[in-house]
Amino acid sequence: MATTFIKKREDFATGKIAYEVVDTNCNTTSSNDLTGAIESLGCILYEVDNTGNASTAAHLKVYDSTDPADDGSANPEIVLRVQAGVKRQFIGMNLAGAPATPDITHLSLRCVTEAGVAGTTSPGSAVTARILIKDMS
């Protein structure tokens, strides 16, 4: 079972909200609708820690969905590959493409060993996914 938590951070000067989503055991079972519906999400930073898997790459799959299928049939918005035994950061990747026109309203994620859309095999050891998100509305 994934341990997921969300920290909500509000910028009182602008009224914008930012979230930090952390899943300390990201696996083939999706962590669903981590932010709830807001106007639009713009992801700013991903960090994927795959140091617990010395010989297996991890693929973080990020969905604009309240409950993506865990059988690998749902199309993710983004797939991030992290090679075995390392921690990687990915900066400036907006789920919707152009920051000026974000259209993502939900955030769900899962992590598997297979690349591409499909995949149902969890990494052998825990993978931690950390995502910083800004309200782009």
C-alpha positions in Angstrom: 0.0 0.0 0.0 1.4 3.4 -1.0 2.0 6.0 1.6 0.8 9.2 -0.1 0.6 12.7 1.4 -0.2 16.1 0.1 1.0 19.4 1.5 -1.0 22.4 0.3 0.9 25.7 0.1 -1.0 28.9 -0.6 0.7 32.1 -1.9 -1.3 34.7 -0.1 0.0 37.5 -2.3 -1.4 36.0 -5.5 -4.0 33.6 -4.1 -2.5 30.7 -6.0 -2.1 27.3 -4.5 0.8 24.9 -4.8 0.9 21.3 -3.8 3.6 18.8 -2.9 2.5 15.3 -3.6 4.7 12.5 -2.2 4.1 8.7 -2.7 6.8 6.8 -0.7 5.8 3.4 -2.3 4.7 4.2 -5.8 3.8 0.9 -7.6 1.4 -0.6 -10.1 -1.6 0.3 -8.0 -2.4 3.9 -8.9 -2.6 6.6 -6.3 -5.8 8.2 -7.4 -6.9 11.8 -7.8 -4.2 13.2 -5.5 -5.3 16.8 -5.8 -9.0 16.6 -6.4 -10.5 18.8 -9.2 -9.1 22.3 -9.4 -9.1 24.7 -12.4 -5.8 23.5 -13.9 -2.6 21.9 -12.8 0.9 22.8 -14.1 3.6 20.4 -12.9 6.8 22.1 -12.2 9.1 19.4 -10.7 9.2 15.6 -10.5 11.6 13.7 -8.3 11.7 9.9 -8.6 13.9 7.9 -6.2 14.7 4.5 -7.6 17.7 3.9 -5.4 16.1 0.8 -3.8 16.1 -1.1 -7.1 19.7 -1.8 -8.0 19.0 -3.7 -11.2 15.5 -2.5 -12.4 14.5 0.7 -14.0 11.3 2.4 -12.8 8.7 4.1 -15.0 6.6 6.8 -13.3 3.3 7.1 -15.2 1.2 10.3 -14.6 -2.4 10.5 -15.5 -5.1 13.2 -15.9 -7.7 10.9 -14.4 -9.5 10.3 -11.1 -9.0 6.5 -11.3 -6.8 5.2 -14.1 -6.9 1.4 -14.8 -4.1 -0.5 -13.1 -4.0 -3.1 -15.9 -1.9 -0.8 -18.1 -4.7 0.1 -20.5 -5.0 3.7 -19.6 -2.9 6.2 -21.5 -0.7 8.3 -19.2 0.0 12.0 -19.9 3.7 11.5 -19.1 6.0 8.6 -18.6 9.3 9.2 -16.8 12.0 6.5 -16.9 14.5 6.4 -14.0 17.3 3.9 -14.4 18.2 1.4 -11.7 19.7 2.5 -8.5 19.4 6.3 -9.0 17.3 9.3 -8.0 16.4 11.7 -10.8 14.7 15.1 -11.0 12.7 16.4 -14.0 12.1 20.1 -14.2 9.5 22.2 -16.1 7.3 19.4 -17.4 3.8 20.8 -17.6 1.2 18.0 -18.0 -0.8 20.0 -20.4 2.1 21.0 -22.7 2.2 24.8 -23.0 2.2 26.5 -19.6 -0.2 29.2 -21.0 -2.9 26.6 -21.7 -3.0 24.0 -19.0 -6.0 21.7 -19.0 -5.1 19.0 -16.5 -7.6 18.8 -13.6 -6.8 15.6 -11.8 -3.5 13.9 -10.9 -3.1 10.1 -10.5 0.2 8.2 -10.7 1.6 4.7 -10.7 5.1 3.2 -11.1 6.0 0.0 -13.0 9.0 -1.7 -14.5 7.7 -1.6 -18.1 8.1 1.3 -20.5 5.4 2.9 -22.6 1.7 2.8 -21.9 1.3 -0.7 -20.6 2.8 -2.3 -17.6 1.6 -4.2 -14.5 4.8 -5.2 -12.7 5.7 -3.2 -9.6 9.4 -2.5 -8.9 10.8 -5.0 -6.4 11.6 -2.3 -3.8 9.8 1.0 -2.9 10.1 3.9 -5.4 9.4 7.3 -4.0 7.7 9.9 -6.3 7.6 13.5 -5.3 5.8 16.1 -7.4 5.5 19.8 -7.0 2.4 21.3 -8.6 1.3 24.8 -9.2 -2.3 25.9 -9.7 -2.2 27.5 -13.1 -5.8 28.9 -13.2 
